[in-house]
Amino acid sequence: MLLSMEHLRKEYPNGKIAVDDFNLEVDRGEFIAFIGTSGSGKTTTMRMINRMLNQTSGTIKINGKDISKMDPVKLRRSIGYVIQNTGLMPHMTIQENIEMVPKLLGWSKEKREEQAHKMIALAQLPDEMLQRYPGELSGGQQQRIGVVRALAADQELILMDEPFGALDPITRESLQDLVKHLQRDLGKTFIFVTHDMDEALNLSTKVVIMSQGKQVQVDTPENILRHPANEFVTNLIGEERLIRAQPNILTVSQIMLTNPAAITPDKTLEDAIEQMHERRVDTLLVTDKDNVLQGFVDLDDINRIADAHTPVSRFTQDRVFYVKANALIGDTVDRILKKGVKNVPVVDEDKHLVGIVTRTALVDIVYDALHGAPDANEKPASPINADIHAAATREGGEMPQ
């Protein structure tokens, strides 16, 4: 066991009890999400782990050692920490930011430099960014650096305090994927505070639901969805998520087309036009040599390019909206209706392109849900129909065009 918290309590001088009798055991490699309403004690609990706050009573042990007996500075250097505003030093280069904790730990210059190059690669950013300053990067790029900086000193335990709350949805999803892959591939232990239930359910191996300083339910995402402990948990999860968790709901992989029109970045404008003509499409997905989704090109992009030998990489749009193959159809319908897109690429857990879901295919499902009133000989409407009906009516009850 890496981390244990026993009978943890935090009471402030004014008598306010922020955390009351909190107990949790965390094994190595787990991804724990703390979630609850505002003031539930989730951030307070996490901040006691690295002694940003000291508990009033109870014990916290890391590798069997009581943290209250440790030097707080040394403790914090042994724990990775990621916050919403990244915490990057603006006057330092990205490399200097990444090397900061390893330098404090006495690592050699050569080892620090090697680690910086490794970390920028893990962040899926070009090596030349190491010499830039935080202000020269986008918010999403800065947050990627913030995540890998927390891993730079090879700490076992990483704390993340609502790191993606200020980012736009597409950037947020991209960073969620990054964190999930890093946690899985590196075998680190993450404690993640969030107010976003979808984020908690998608990322974690265990969810800790809190209210008024107390644990309400601690379980796997699947068990929480199927067996909410009480009305508070049910309301926090939301009726639609509970419906989608039923075992007879379909996933995207069951309705996707498995041969999407795609092209690699090294192909030319001429190749793109030829493939569009052959496939009778006005958009091509762009994948690398390993079939990892990179973006897309559409007819409008192509019409602006004069030179037929221009490589596809020059006019690829990299902000691409995609869904996972194991995503629930109800979620996908809702998101497509909100985005107004004609189709959505489908990827696996490693972002390999595996298919495409067309808006046209989903129209029939929505139509059946809204208008396919069963007769006496038909079975009752399924949860997926109820879910899709809810998604469609949220958009004004009109059929997508």
N, C-alpha and C positions, 0 to 999 in steps of 0.2 A: 504493500500500500504506500502510495506517495504522500497523500495528504489526508489528515483526519481533523475534524472539527467537532468538539464535544461540549455540549451544554453552553454554547457560545451566547454571550449576552452583551449588548451595548446600551448603556444608559447614560444620558447626558446630565450635566449638573442641574438643569432645569426640571429633571424628572422624566423627560421624554425617553421612552424605551424604543430604540430603533431596531434592535434585534433581540429576540427572546427565545432562549433554549434551542439554538440552532445546532443540528447534528448532521454530519455528512462524512462519508468515507469515499475517497477518490483513488481509484487504481491508476497505475501508469497507462498512458495512452487513451484515457477517457477524454471526451469532449462534453463538458458540463455547461449547460446554459441556465443562468438565473433569470427568471422573468417574473414580473408582477406589476401591479399598478404603481403609480407614482407614490413614493414614500413607503414602499413595501419592505425596504431594508436590503434590497439586492445589492446595490452598489456599496452600501456600508459593510455588508458581509464580505464582499470581495476585497475592499480596501483594508480590512483587518488581516488578510492573509499576508500582505507584505508590510504590515505595520504602518501604513499611511494613517491608520487609526488604530488605537489600542483597545482591546476588548475590556469590558468592565469585569467580566468573569468568564470562566470556561477556558478550554485549552485548544490551541492549534498546533499540530505537529506536522513537520515535513521530514520525510524519511525517519520518522520516529523521534525527532528532536523538537523540543518545545521552543517555538519561535520567540516566546517572551524572554528567553535566556540568551538569545542571539544578538549580536551587534546589528541594529536595524539597517545600517548602511550596507554591510556585507550581505545581509538577507536580501535587500532590494536588488543588489547587483546579481544575485543568483536566481532572480525571477524576472522573466520577460514581462513587459508592461506596454500595452497599446491603448491609447485614448482617442477620443473622437477627433481632436484637432491635431493629431499626429505627434505633437511635442518635438518636432524636428527643430534643431537650432538653425535659425535663418542665416547666421553669419558663417556657418560651416558648410563645406561641400557635402554632397551625398555620401561620399566615401568617408569623410571625417565623422559624419553622423553615425554611419554604420559601425565604424571602428571605435566609437566612444567608450562603450562598456568594456570590450576586450582590452582597450588601452588601460583603463582603470584597473583591470585585473592583471595587468603586467604581461600581456601577450607581446611577443616580439613583433617588430615592424613587418617582417616578411609574412608571419602567420596572419597578422591583421589584414594585410593587403590581399592575401589569398582568400581570406574569409569574405572580404568586401566584394570581390569578383564573384564568389560563389553565391552570395546573398542577392546581388543584382540579377543574377541569372534565375534564381528562385523566384524573384519578383516579376519575372518575365518582362524585363526592361533591358534596353541595350546597354552594353558595357560603358559606352561613352558618357552615359548619364552620371557616372560616379563623380565626374569633375564639375557637374552643374550644382547650382544652389537650389534649395527648396522652392524659392519664389519663381524659378524657371520651369517648374513642373506643374501639371494640372493637379486638382484636388485628389483625383483617383490615383495618380502616380505617386503623390506624396504619401497617401495612405498605404500603398503597396510597400514603400520604403519603411514606413512606420511598423508594418507587420514584420518584415524580414529583419529590421533592426532589433526587434525583440527576440529574434532567434539567433542573433549574431554571436553571442557568447555561449551558445550551445546549452542554454538553460533547459532544465527538464519541465519546468512549469511556466506557462504563459497566461497572464491575466489580460483580458480585453474588456474595456469599459465602453460599451455602445460605440464601437469604432467606426461604424458605417452610417450613423444616423443622419449626417448632414449631406450625404451623397445622393446623386440622382439614381433612379431605379436600375438603369442598365449598368452603371459603374458599380453600384452596390452588389448586384448579382455577380458581376465579374470578380469582385473581391471576395464574396462568399465562396465562390468556387476555388479561388486561390487558397483561402484559409483552410477549406476542407481538404484540399489536396496536400497542403503542407503538413497539416496535422496527421493525416493518414500516412503519408510517405515518410515523414521524419519520426513518427511515433511519439510526438510530444503530448503533454497533457495540457488541455486548454480549459480555463474558466472564463466564460463569456457572458457578460451582462448585456441584456437587450430588452427593449420594450416591444419588439416585433415578434409576434407569435410564429409567423411563417419562418422567420429566420431561426428561431429557437428549435422548431420542429425539424427543419431541413438540415441544420448543421450538427446538432448534438447527438451524443449517444445516451445522454440522460438529461432530463429537464427538472429543474427545481423551481416549483411555483410558490411564490411568497405573497403574503398579505399581512399588513400590519406587524411586520417584524417576525412572523412565524412561517414555518414551512407548512404549506397546505397539501402538496403532493410532490413526491419525488419518484420518478419512474422513467422508463424509456418513452420516446415520443409515441410509438405505436400503442403502448398500454394506456398512456394518458388520453390519446384520442379515442380509444375504444372503451376505456373505463374511467372517465373523469370522476374524481373523488367526491365532489359535491357541486352544488349549484354555482358557487363562485368559479370553480374551474371550468364548468360548462359554459358560463357566460364569457369568461376570459378567452377560451378557445374559439367560441362562436359556433352557431348552429351549422353554418355551411361547411366548416372544416370537419365537424363531426359527421356530417352526411357523407363527405368525400372519403372518410376513413373506413366506410363500410366495405367489406371484402368483395362485394359484387360490382363495385365501381370499375369502369374501364380505365386503362392507362393510354397515353398517347401512342405507345408502341403498337397498340392493337388496331389503330386506325390510320397510322401514317403511311405515306407512299415511300417505298424503300429505294427509289432510284432518282434522287433529286438531280436537277441540272447543275453541275458544278464545274469549276475550272481552277487551274493552279496559277499562282501569281506570275510565273515565268512565261505564260502564254501571252500572245499579243492581242491587240484590238481586233485584228483580222480573224484570229481564232475564235474570239468571243462572239463576233457577229455570225460566223459560220455555225457555231454551236447553238446560238439562240435560234437561228433559222431552222436548224435540224430538229431542235426540241420544241419548236413553236412556243417559246417563252420570251418574256421581256426582261427577265432578271436571271442572273447566274450567281450561285453561291461560290465563294472563293475558299479553297482549302489548300493547306500546305502539302508537301510530299507524303506526310503521314496521315493525311485526311483529317487534320484538325481544322475546324472552322476558323477562318480568318476574317470574313466579312462578306460583302456582296458587291456586284456591279449591276446597274440597270441600264435600260436603253437611253435614258436621259444623260447618264454619264458618258456613254459611248458617243452620242451625238455631238458632244462638246469636244471630242478628240479628233484632230485632223490626220495625224500620222498613223497609218494602219499597222506600223511596227511597234507602236507604243506598248510596253508591257502592261499586263493587267494590274500589276502591283501599283502602278502610277495613278490609277483611278478607282482603286478599291475603297469602299466605305467600310471602315472597321467597326463602327458602332452598330452591331447587328443584334436584333431581338431574336432570341431562340428559347426553346424549352427542352427539358430533359425527357428522354424516352420513357422514364418511369413516372413522369408527372401525370396527375389525374386529369381526365378530359374536362371535368367541370372547371378546374383552374384555367385550363388552356382556352376554353370558350370565353370565359370572363376576360382574360387578358387580350385575346384577339379582338373582341368587341370594343374594348377600351382603346386599343392601339389603332384599330381601323386598318390593319394590314391585310393583304390578300392571302398570304401564306407565311408559315413560320418554320424555319429549319429545326430539326430535331437532333440532339446530340446525346452521346452517352456520358458517363461520369467523367471521362477524360477529354470531353469536348470534341470527340471524333464525330463527324457528320454521319448519321445513320438513316436519315429520312427527312420527310417534309410533311407538314400538316397544312392542307389547303383550307382556306375559308369556305370554299364551295362544299368540301366534304362535311364541314361542321354545320353548314346551313341546314342540311337535311336532318341532322340530329336535333338542332334547335327547333326546326319546323315540327318534327314529330313530338317533341316535348311540349310545344305550345298548342298544337292543333290536333295531335293524334289522340283524340278522346277515345278511350277503350270502350268496346261494347261489353255486354254481359258475359261473353265467352272469353274475353281477354283477361290477362293477369293485371293486377293493380300496377300503377305507374312505379317504375323503379326509382331508387334514390338518385341515379345519375340523371334521369329526366327531371326530377325535382330540383336538382342542383343546376342543371342547364337552364331550366325555366327561371330560376332565381337570377342567374347571370344575365339572361336576356331581358327580363323585365326591369332590371336595374338600369339598362341602357334605353329605357323608354318604351319597351315592349314592341319595338319594331324589328322586322327581320333585316339582317344585314344584306347589303347589296352586293 
